[in-house]
Amino acid sequence: MDLISVLPLDTVENGLEVVGGKGRSLSRLALAGFKVPTGFHVPTSFYRRFVALHSLQREILALAMPAVENGALSFESASTAIGHLFASRDLPAEMDAAIKGAYAALPGNPAVAVRSSANAEDLPDLSFAGQQETLLNVTGADAVARAVKACWASLWTTQALSYRHEMSVDNELVAMAVVVQVMVPSDVSGILFTANPTTGERAEMIVNCSFGLGEAVVSGQVTPDTYIVDRESLTAKDIIVGAKDRMVVADALQGTRIEAVARARSRLHSLEPAELAGLTSIALAVEHEFGGVPQDIEWALAKGELWLLQSRPITNLPLSPPIDVTWPEIPDAQLLKRQVAENMPYPLSPLFEDMYLRAIYDTQTWPVGWQYNGRLTRNYMKNFVVTTVNGYAYQPIYRENGRDWSNYMKKYRQDRAATPWYTSLRRTFTQGEFFLNDMKGGSRRWLYLMARAFRMFRKYPAIMVWEKRQLPAYLAVIGHWQPLDPAGLTSEELIKGMQALTRAEAAYWHALRSVIGTAKMTDGAFQSFLEQNAPDEGLISGTFLSGFTSRTLDAERAMRAIADRIVKHPALFELTICTPATRLLDGLRQHPEGASIIAAIDAYLHEYGRQVFNLDFVEPTLTEAPLPFVVSLRALVRDTGYDLTERQKAVTKNRRAKWRHALKFFKGKQRIEFLRLYLTARVNYPAREEALFYMGLAWTTFRPLALELGQRIAAVGRLGQADDVFYLSKEDLEAAIITNDGSLSKLADKASDQKALRAKRFRMYPPAAIPPIKDNRDPHATIRNNEDSDKLLHGFAVSPGQVTGTACVILSPSEFDKMKPGSILVCPLTTPAWTQLFPHAKGLVTDIGSILAHGSIVAREYGIPAVLGVGDATQRIKSGQTIVVDGDRGTVTILDKTTPPT
């Protein structure tokens, strides 16, 4: 290729380093015979020659550095300065002539689109969508030459610099080609996705379109029509007619302008059925041309002719969910998410399901004949059972003739007459209010009175047993295996250690359930009293249990201490602000003054980083994968959020005010009962979070053993990689280390299939209850039911106060970097590791949870209003919407209208 020659649009010299991402795809479309507007490429060699002739490269790279402005990362100054470099230099004569000559060869001195095409865009994992310049309706050779230079300069826009910085793209390697194409005076234009980009569903295509040029749709200036199209029939399954009250059209001279759309026209569909069928048919052909990879296609319809303007891979396309999925009921059982949803919220890995769920049964003493069968075991305490449906964990509550606990209560009452008085007393202290209330009358009333008096002043026995026996035993098992080097153990010893740690964690699950049950009982009794005796006074139990010290607040103080040290050190502050989270720890380690900060981070992670986001050991803790912590630390350095001391003072002040109000409101026996229930809850309630703090601690020792075993099995070709070990069963692992023949050749395929299935199951929306619970008053409910059209959503009032703010929807720890300071956190649920987001949240809304869910307790500690158990808040509420959270009434009001996907 001649260094100063432009290339035809359908050039075969269409490598990424020659014509850039956009140019490469357009060339392929043209060569394949698709209808693409004619034009030419200004290849990257022009850009490189321009930069070299003016000796700009070194100056550009020196300028293209992040700066700290007003405490935040900024490329504004860099972009402005680099833009001036390009604007102040003239095109060399031979380049100017080549570009103008190519334009003159186009028929009729046409209006053209001049489009940036960098060598690092339109890739499967790096789209750079909207990062660089496109100039529309450019007319005349001189204007085209100027537009080419503007596109080159846009390689260094603020957004492009920031994007490359975060994605670790080397600025020294980037270059810009430019595509010049004849403008299409489109009547209708838009975007088509050959798979659903939101759900990952490959059987659907999504079309967004509006009148006029596609810029209105691409840039979000208009609410377009949305067509959800069945891939087989090419007909619309659903049509959402957008407002389309404006459109972008070519201006008379240069550029574009916005024009109003008549109201009658805006209400019409922008595409006819035949046009939609033709468009989607061509889209499928385009996808085939690009090897079956789902495509994001820009198109335009002008005078009945369809033109393709761009095609690129859909970035970050989620896997499609499994098809034809049902959620079968289990006879005589109500399946609930409840606490299980907090601790096991995602599809379980096969090894966890096999080892841990089995261990839950192995560590519990069941009556003779009741054994784990992989699904549901009937026994006394049905709520100890965990079963799975489509890989999701559920807690079954046994029902007989529509009544819960009937078998258990029948046996309890049959046994009670023959039970010695001291056993009844022990059971009373152990099992709680349920048994106390059963003894109010009759000959055992004295036991009831003794227990009432006794329990006002001390912790419940279940909590004392956890403190003195269960927690030490759990930590002892971990302490035995933690010092051992996995590489020095035999494969049999690795499995033995994995088994021992799993059994210890499962035994701790039972202890944790007792503590949680006790805390829930005391908090629930207090809440019921307030609801029944002061329904109009705005009193909830959370008001009186807020603002006390906890592990959660200790963790925030420790993180704030690290952030404060960074802020006070100018060099480390700049390093933290200017370094992407993925590289920050390495940057601190390499910095000559970063050793003390790294030591503090290591100490933090050892103390608080072993908490789990998910009880399934397939997921690493912060100690192993600290990126969410680093994201939160950087956020605190940039913005300290709410002052912790002042916030706690405000919470304490509110609690004391409500306390005085309650003491005045309740009289006589009601006041005594209020004090009794409050003191009981206050003494026992904090143990819940303390016990939960240790949940999953065994996995920081378990995972190195499992990964060492996986590495050994992978080394002999029976696994693809070490972490595939989590997608096999314990029996598979035992067989893999003792069998030397070829009978296990398909073990790697099995693990791969199981991993793919689990990934697909993430795209499912498991119901909160099977069968659904329609009555919001049902005591088993952990979500409120809301009508699809509701803008006023109902949930559980768990932390008092009302707040109006911007919603920030966070679906998983991988999205922690999306948390905006001062926003309302909307998420599926929270576990202890999520609490690092709370310093920046002014309110909380969750899909699942109730009065004693983790989120409710932490929200009280932070003094932020919270409504839990809304059901599908993360689907109804969009990031950026304004919502009102009323933590006293348990409502969430959506003030902004929901816009269709684009």
N, C-alpha and C positions, 0 to 999 in steps of 0.2 A: 504493500500500500504506500502511495506517495504521501510523504509527511504532511503536505499542505493540500491534500485532496479530500473533499467531502465524499461521503458514501451514499449510494442510493438506499432508499428505505428497505428494499428487499435484499440487501447485501448478504452474501454468504460469510463475509468477514464480520460475524456478529458475536464475537467473544465478549465476555463481560468487561475485560480490560480494554476493549476497543470502543464499544458503543454503550457501555453501561447497562444497568439492569432493565430500565424501561426500553431502551433501544433494542436490546437483545430480544425481548419478548415481542415487540412490534415487528422486528425483522422476521422472526419465526412465523408469526401470524401471516405476514404478507407472502412469505415463501410457500406457506401451506395453502394459499389461495383464498384466505378469508378477506373480507372487504375492509381494508384499512385505508384511511385517508393518505393520499400520496404526499411525498416529501423527501427529506434527506437527513442524514446523520452528520453532525459535526463531531468527529471522533475525539477521544480523550487526548490524542496526540496534539491537537490544537491547543488544548488547555495546558498541557505540559510544556509545549514550546513557548506559549505566551509567558508562563511563569518563569521559564528559564531565561528567555531573552531579556526580561526585565529584572532578573535576579531577585525574584520575590520569595522563593521557597524558604530560605532561612528566616527571613523577616516574618513570613506567615506563621511558621512553626513557633517562633519566639512569641508572637502575639497570641496564638491560639491556646492560651493557658487560662485555667479558671482563676477567678479572683474572688475575694470575699468582700461583698458590698452589703452594708447594713446587716451583717451577721449571717449572710446567706451566700451560697455559691452563685456566681454570675459569670456569664460570657458576653454580657452586653457590650462592654468596652472593647473586648477583643473583636467581636463581630463588626462593630462600627469601624474600627481601625482597619481591619482587613478589607472591608467593603470599600473604604476610601482608596486603598492600594489599587484595586481593580478599576475603580472609576477614574482614577487619575492617570492611568496608562492607556495609550492608544493601541489598537490592534495593529500588528505588523501588516505591511501593505499586501503581502502575498496571502495572508489569512483573510484580510478584509475582502480582497478580490475573489477568493474562492467561495466565501459565504454569499457575497452579493451575486456572484455568477450563478450559483446553485439556485438562489431565490429567483433570479431573472428567468431561469429555465422553466420555472413553474408556469402553467398557463394562466394568462390574464391578470398578472400582478395581484395575486389573491391575498386575502387576509389569512394569516397563518397563526398557529399555536406554536410557541417556542417553549420547549419542555426540557427541564433538567433530567439528566440520566446518569447518575453517579455509578461508579464501579462497586459500590457497597450498598445497593438498594434492591428492592423487589426480590429479596432472597427468602427462603422458607422461614428463617429465624430472625431476619433483619429486614423489615419492610421500608423503613425510612419514609413512610407515607406522610406527605405534607411537610416534610422537613426542608425541601428545596423548592426553587421557584418554578412556576409555570406562568407564562404571559400569554394571554388570549387576545385574539383580534389585532394582531400586529400587522401593519400594512406598510410596504415600502422597504427597499433594500437597506437604507440607512437604519431604519427602526429595527429591522431584523438583526443587523450586526450589533447594535446596542443591546438588544435583548439577549443575544448569545453571551455577551460579557456579563450581563446581570445574572444569568443562570450560573456562570462560573463563580461569581461572587457568592451566590446563594449556597455554595458548598460550605460556606463558613458563616451561615446564619446562627443566631443564638441557639435555636432549637436543634439544628444539625450538630453543632459543637457539643451541646449538652448530651444529645443522644449518643454520639460516638464516645463521649467521655464515660457515660454510664455503661455502655456496651463494650468498652475496652477495644475500640477500633482505633488503630494507629493512624494519626493524622498524616503521617509522612507517606502513607501508601494510597491515600484516596486521590481520585481524579474525577473530572466531570466531562462527560460527553453531553451533547445537546441534540434533541430531536426537533426538527422543524417540519410541521405538517399543515396541509391546507385545512382551514377551519371548516367544521361541519355545522351549518346553521340548523341546529337540532330543534325539532318540535317537542320531542320528549327525550330525556336522557336520564342516566342513572347508573346504578351499580348492581351487579348480579353476583351472588355467591353460589357456587355449585354445591355447597353443603351448608347446613345451618350453622353459622359461626357462633351462635350462642349456645346451642345444645349439643353441637357436634353431629347431629342427625344427618347421615349421608343420603337418606331417602328423601330429603327435602332440599329445595333450592329457595333462596330468599332474593327477592327483587325489590330494591328501593328506587323509586323514580318520581320525576316531577316534570313540569313544563319548562322549556328553555334549555339553556346550557347545563351541563352536569355539575358545574362548579357549585351551584346552589345546594345540590345533594351532598357532594363530597365535603364541602366546608361546613355543612350543618346550618346553612342560612334559611332552610325551609324544612317544614315537616312534610316528608314525601309520602306517597302511597307505598304501602308495603304489601307484597304478594308472597304468600307462602305456597310454594308450588310442589306438587307431588312429582317426584322424579320419573316415575313410570308413565303416568298418563299425561304429564306436562300441562295439567290443569291446576287452577288455584284451589287449594284447600281452605284458604282463608284470605280475605282482602281487608286491609285496614286503610281507609281513605284518609290521607293526610290533609292538612289545611291548605297547602299549596297556594298561599295567599300572595306569593311573590315569585318571580323568576329572574334568572340572570340572562341577559341578552347582549349581543354585540352592540357596542356603541357606534355611532355614525362615523367617528374618526378613528380613534384607537381605543383598545381596551374594552371593558364591559360596563354595564350599568344594571341596576336592579329596577324591575318594572312590576307594578302591581298586576295581579291576576283578578279578573272579574269574579265576583262572588259566585255567580252561577256556574262559571267554568271550573272554579276551584273545587266544587263539590263533585265534579265528574271524575270517573276513573281515567287515569292518564294513559292506560293501555287497554286495547281491545283484546278479547280472548285469542283471536288469531295472531295478533302481534306478540302476545305473551308466549304462545306456543312456538312461534318462529324464533323468538329470542332464546328461549330455554333450549330449543333443539340445537341451535348454533352453539350455545354455551357448553352443551355436552360434547360437541365435536371439538371445541377448544380444549376442554379438559382432557379428552383423549389425546390430542396433539401433544399435550404436556405430560404425557406418561401416566394419566389417571390421577394426577395430583389435584385436589380440589382448588379451584381458581376463584380469585376476586377479579371480576371483569368490569371495566368501564365501557359504556356503549352509548350510542346516540341514534335516534330515529329521525330521519329528515325526509320528508315527502315520500314516506312509505319505504325508504331504504334503510337498512340496518348497518351501522358502521361500528367497528371495534376500535376503541381508543387505547386500551391497555388490558393486559392480563398478567396477573402475578399470583404466586401461591398465597393461600390464606394462612397468615401467620398465627401461631398458637391455637390452631384449630383443636378443640377438645375431642377426645374420642367419643364416638357415638355410643349411646347406652345400649345394653342388650335389648333385643327385640322380643315382643310377645311375653313380657314379664308379668307374672301375677304375684299376688301377695296372699298365699293361701292361709286360711285359718287353721288353728289346731283345735280339735274338738275339746269342749269344756275348758277352754283357756282364753283369757283376755291377754293379748300380747301388748306390752307397753314399752316405750322408750325410757321414760323416767330417768333414774340415776344412770342406767346403762348407757343412755344417749350421751351423757356428759363424759363418761369415762371411755366409751367405745363408740365414738360418733360416726366413724367411717367404716367401709367394708373391711372385714377382718382378713388378715393374711392367713393362709392355710395352716402354717405352723403354729401360729397363736391360737387359732380355733381348735387345733388338735391337742396341743400341749396345755394351754392355759385353761380352756373351758373344761377339759377333762380333770385338770388339777383342782378346779373349784369343787368338784365332787369328791375327789380323792382326799381332800383336806377336811371334809365335813363328815361327821358321823351320821350315817343314814340308817334307818331301820333295816333289818334283814330283808333281802329281796328287792330293795329299791336301788337300782344301779343306773349309772349314766349310760344312755343309749344313743348319744350323739344328737339328740333333739330335745326331748322333754321327759323328765322323770317326775312322776307324781310322788309327793311326800308330804310330811307335815307342813313345813315352811315353804310353800310354793314360791314365795318371793325371793328365795335364795337361788332359784334356777335361772340360768341364762341359756337361751336358745338362739338360733340364727335363722333368718329368712333372707334368701338372696345375699348371703354374706353379712347382713346387718344384724347386730345383736339386739335382742328383745328380752324383756323380763316378763315371763308368764305369770299371771295370777289365775289360779284355778277357780273355775266356776262350776257350780252344779245347780241346774234348774234356774240359772240366772243369778244365783247368790254366791258371793265371794266367801271363802274361808269356811264354808259350811261343814266340810269334813273335819277341818281342824277344830272348829268350835265344838262340834259334837263330841269329838274325842276328849277335848279339854274338859268339858263339863262331866263326861263320864268318869274321868280320872280324878276330878277334884275331890270328890267325897272320900276317896281312899288315900288322899295325899296328906302326909303328916304336916302339922302346923308350921314346923320350921322350914319345910320345903316350900310351903306357900309363901312364907315371909321372904325366903331367898328369891323365889320367882317374882314376887312383887317388886323387890329392889332391882332385879335384873331386867325385867321385861317392861315395866313402866305403867303409864296411866291406863292402858287398856285393861290390865289386870286389876289395878287399883279400883277402877270404877265398877268392876264386876263384884267387888267385895264390899260395896257400900252398905249392903243390907245383911241381915241375918246374923248368925253367931260369930262371923268373922269380922264384924265391924271394928273390933278393937285393933285388928291388924291394919285395917284401912287407916284408922286414926294415927297409929304409930308411924306408919309409913309416910303419911302426909307431913307430920311434924319432922320426921327424920330427914326427908328429902328437901326441905326448904333450905337447909343449911350446908349441904355438901353435894359433891358430884355424884352422879348416878354410878352404880357399880359397874355398868358396862364401860364407862369411860375410865374408871380406876383400873379395871382389868386390862384395858388397852395400854394404859400408861405403865403399869407395873410388870405385865407379863408379855402381852402380845407384841408390842413394839420392840422391846429388848430381844425377844426371840427372833423376830424378823431381821433386825440389824445384825444379829449374831451370824446368821446364815450368810448374809452379804459379806460380813467381815471375814468369814472363812475363805471365800472364793476370790475376793477382790485383790488380795496381794499376789495371787498366783499369775505367772506369765503364761498366757494361752499357748504360746509357741512351744513351751516346755512340757505341755500335757499331751498324753496320748489322745487319740480320737475318742476312745471309750470314756476317758476322763472328761473330755469336753462335753460329751452328751450327758454324763452323770452330773456335771456342774450345771448344765442348762436345766436339767430336770429338777435339781435341788432348788435352784433359784426360782423356777416357775412355781414349784409347790409352795415356797416361802411367800412369793407374791400373791398366790391364790389364797393362802391362809390369811394373809393380811387383808385381802378383799373382804373376808368374812368379818374380821375385826373392824374394818373401816365401815362396813354396813351397819354394825351395831352402834358405832359412834354416831354415824349420820342419822340412823333411826332415832337415837336418843335425842340428838340435837333437834331433829325435825319435830319430834313429839313435843318437846318443850316449847319450841318456837310456834308450832302449830296450835298448841293449846292456848298460848298467849294471844295469838292472832284471832282465834275463834272467840275468845272472851271479848276482845275489843270490838269485833264485828257484831256480836250479839248484844252488847251492852252499851256501845257508843257508836252506832252506825253512822251518825251524822257529825261526828266531832273531828274527822280527818285524822284519826289515830290508827296507825298500823304498827305491828311489832317491830318492823325495821327501824322506825323512828327511835325506839328506846334501846336498840342494840347497835347503834351506829357510832362511829368515831372512836372506837377503842383500838389499842395497839394490836398488831397482828404480824404474822410472817410476811404477809403481802406488803404491808407498809414498810416493814424492815427491808424488804427487797428493793422497794422504790428508793428508800433513803440511801441504800448502798449504791444503787445505780446513779442517783443524783450526786453522790459524793465523787464518783468517778467523773461524771460530766462537769462538775464544778472545777475539778483539778485541770481538766482539759481547757475549759474556758479561760482560766487564769494564766494559762501558758500560751502566749501568742503563736508560737511556732506550731505547737500541737493542735491548737484551735484551728489554724489555717489548714493543717494537714487533714484534720477530721472533716472539716467542711468541704474540702476540695477533693477528697478521695472517695470514690464509690464504695459503698458498704462491702461489696465482695472483696475489695482489696485493702480495707482499712487496717485489719489486724496485721497483715504483712507490712503495711506502711509504718505502723507503730513499732513493730519489731525492728525494722531497719533504721528507724530514726534514732540518732544518738541520745536523745533525751526521752525516748518512749518506754524504756525498760520498766520504770515504776508504774506506768499506766497499764502495761501488759500484766505486771504482777497483780495489780488490783483487779483487773478483768479476770485473770485466772482464779483469784480468790473468790470473786463473785460467782463465777460459773461453778466452782466446786461447791459453794454453799447453796446457790439458788438455781443453778443451771441443770440440775439433774431432775427437775420436775418435768412431767411429760405433757405434751399436747394431746396425747392419745395413748391409752393404756396398751394398745397393741405394740409389741416390741419391734415391729417392722419399721417404726418411725424413730429416727435418732433424737436424742435429747439435745438441749442447747449446748451441753458440754461437748458433744460430738459434732454438732452442726450449728454453730453459734450465730448464723446470719440474722435470724430474727432479733436476737439481742443487740447485735451491732446496729441494725436499722433503728431500733428504739433508742440506743445510746446516742446515735447521731441526731435523732429527732430532739432529744433533750438538750444536746449541745446547741442546736440551732434555736430551739424554743423551749424554755424551761417549763412551759405549761402552767398549770395552776400552782400557786405557792402552797406547798404541802402543809406548812405550819398554820398559815391563815385558813386554809380549807378545813383543817381539823378543828380549829377554834370555832369556825362557823357551824360545823356539824355539832360540836359539843354544845354550843349556845342554843341551837335549835332543839337538841335533845332535852336540855334542861328546861327550856320553855314548855315543851310538850309534857314533861314530867310534872311541872307545877300545875299545868292545866288539868292533867289527869287526876292529880290528888285533890283538886278542888271539885272536879266533876263527879268522881266516885265517892259514895258515902257509905258508911257503916260496913256491912259485910262485903259489899262490892269492892270497897277500898282495900280490905284485907286480902280478898281474892286477887285483886290487881297486883298487890305487892308480892303475894306468894308466887303467882305465875311469872311475874317479872324476875324475881330473884332466882327462881328455878331455871328460867331460860338464860339469865345472865351468867350463872355459874357453869352451865353445861354447854351452852351454845358455842363458845369459842373453840371447843375441842374438835369440832367438825373440820375447820380449816387447818388446824394443827395436824390432825391425823391425815388429812388429804395431802399435806405437804410432802409426806413420805411415799405416797402412792407412786409406783413405778420406779422407785429407787433401785430395785434389783436389776433393772434393765441396763443400767450403765455398766454392770458387771456381766450380765448375760450376753449383751451384743458382741463384745470382743470374743467371747467363747464361740458364739454362733458364726461369726464372720471368719474366725480362724478355721473352723470346721468347713465352712463353705469354700474357703480358699483351697483347702486340701482336696476337696471333692472336685472343684473346678480344675485343679492342676492335672487330674487324671482324665479330664474330658467329660465328666458326668454332669457338669453344670457350666453354664455360660460365664457366670461371674459369681463372686463370693456371696453377694446379697441375694442371689437366687435361692439360697438356703431357706429363706423365709416362705418360700412358695412350695415347699414339700412337707410331708408329714414326718413325725418322729420315726415311724417305721421305715420310711424311705431313707432317712439318714443312717439308721442302724444298718440297713441292708447295704448302703453305699460304702460303708467302711469295712465290711467283712466279706463282700462278694467280689471276686476277681474275674468272673466270666463276663460274657457280653449281654447278660440278661437285663442289665440296667442301662442299656444304650439310649433308651428313650427318656431317661430321667431329666435331661436338660430340656427336652421338648415339653415335658409335663410342667416343669417350673415356668417355662416361658408362657405356656397357655394359661396357667393360673395367674401369672402376673398380668397378662393382658386382660383377663376376665375381671380381676380386681380393679384395674384401671378403668374399665368400662363401667363398672358398678358405681364408681364415683359420680357418674352422670345421672344416676337414678335419684328419685326423691322418695325415700322410704316413708310410708305413713307413720304418724306418731303412735297410732294404735291399730291393732288388727284383732277383730273388726273395729271400724271407726267408732269413737265415742262421740255421740252427737250432743249429749247433755253436758253443758259446761259446768254443771254443779256436781258431776260425778267426781268423787274423791280421788279416783285414779287418774284423772285428766292431768296432762302436763302441757297442754296447749288449749287455747280458746279457739272456738270455731268462728270464723268471720265470713260473711258473704263476699262473693267475688267483686261486687260493685262497691263495697264499703270503702270510704275514705277515713272513717273512724274505726280503727282497729282495736280490738279488746284483747287484753292479756292479763297477767297477774301483776297486781301492784305490790312491788317488793322493796322499793327504796323511795322515800318520800320526796316531794318537790315537783315543780313543773318547769320545763325548759323548752325553749324554741331555738332551733338551730339547723344547721346543714347536716344531712345524713352522710355518713361515710360507711359504705357497705364493704365489709371485709369477710371473705368466705373461708380463708385458711391462713395459717402462718406465713405462707409464701407471699401473701399480699400485705404483710405488715407495713411495707414501705408506702402503701397508699393511704395510711392513716393521716388525716389532716388535723393539726392542733386546733382545739376548740370546736370540734365537730361532735356529732352524736354517733357513737359506734353502733352499727347494726350488723349482727353476725348470727350464725346458726346457734351457737352456744359458746360458753367460755370454760376453759379449764385453767388450773393455776398458772400455766405458762403464758396465758393470754394477758395476765394482769399488767404486763409491761406497756400495754396500750392505754391503760386507764389514766395515766398522768395527763394525757392530751384529750380525754373524752369529757364532754359536759353532760352526757346522758348515755343510756344503754338500752337497746332493744334486742331481744333474741327470739329465734323461732321456737326454741324448746326451753323449758325451765319453769320453775315455780318458786314458792316462797323460800325454800332452802337450797336452791341451786347455787352453784359456785358464784355465778354472776350476781345474784342478789346480795350475797354476803359481801363481796368485794365492793359492789356499788355502794352499800351502806358505809363501808369503811372509808370510801373516798367521798362520801357525801354527795353523790350524783343521783338524780332521779333515774329510775329504771323500771321498765315494764318487760316482763319475760313471758315466754309461752305464747307469742302472738301467732305462731303456726307457720306462716309463710312470709314473714316480714322481709327476708332477704330477696324474695322474688317480687314482692309488691313495691318495695321502696328502692329507689335508684339513688346512687351516689350523686350528691349535689342538690337533691330535693330538700325543701324546707319542711320539717316535721315538728310537731309538738308532742313531747313526752310528758304525760301526767302520771307521776309515780304514786300519787295518792289514790287516784281512781282506776288506774290500770288501763289507760287508753293511749293510743298513738294516733294523731291526726296528720294526714298527708295534706299539706297545703298546696304543693305544686302538682300540676297535671303530669301524668306519666306519658313520656313520648315513646313512640314505637322504635324498635331497633333500627340502626342505620349501618 
